[in-house]
């Protein structure tokens, strides 16, 4: 078993630790946010952490009505501009807490009076010490080079923070996630291994989803590239219709993340359209109509709204780990990469 797979399988325990250890600090962040009358949040992150930021943007805007924007670090690090973020909460997400560009953005934001929050897996990191508040992911050491445990830890922390910031919290009880994830592993681990073996020729493909699953499709694309050396490009189903649909011809590979949701009919319509155009569809779904149209399907359990990104995250992570195994690739030591990526 790869270290990557073993770390993905620890998801239930990781989520439990995040919930147990961060209730108070998240409450304190929300209290200060409301005391200051802040109405906007700006995120800064790279790679997997940026996919977690995408999830946070969706969930806090949906349940909290709070505007979230993403900061481009080069505005500060290369162009040298100090943007006025005094009316913002700057949320910096970094597994290591050592990324130079993230640190520079937070330093600049603090100078303009922003409320700063760091989310890291290292409480002794420069970012953790620099920020006004620190959310500690408590995921334990990640030994695999690619981010593993920290992504689902970040999703958990982002959900908790969004919920605490909102005046109308979502109804999902985050403490119910660990047993739900554990059950998913027990019921689906072997099937995911077989599915990865069946679909291991998948390459140069488009990933389609919508809404909160955009964060998961982004992470799937990143993991397939860095751990399986398979190229992919994620789109929302809506954006795909605005031009990229022209890419589709006979046997164009499409991977569809399509849970029952507000977008169910859109997923059905998209799968139907792609099928007519001759695309080869691989789907993770619980929608029967999508399953019937697809060439290969992993049948997902039905999820209640806010649970969906967590179950689909675990599914695609195990899928990637088993895909690497089936391709004879060691996902723990991807070529050309180091554990901590330093960028400016």
Secondary structure by P-SEA (a helix, b strand, c coil): ccaaaaaaaaaaaaaaaaaaccaaaaaaaaaaaaaacccbbbbbbcaaaaaaaaaaaaaaaacccbbbbbbcccccccccccccccccbbbbbbcccccaaaaaaaaaaaaaccbbbbbcccccccccccccbbbbccccccccccccaaaaaaaaaaaaaaaaaccccccccccaaaaaaaaaaaacaaaaaaaaaaaccccbbbbbbcccaaaaaaaaaaaaaaccccccccccccccccccccccccccbbbbbcccccaaaaaaaaaaaaaaaccbbbbbcccaaaaaacccccccccccccaaaaaaaaaaaaaaaaaaaaaccccccccccccccccc
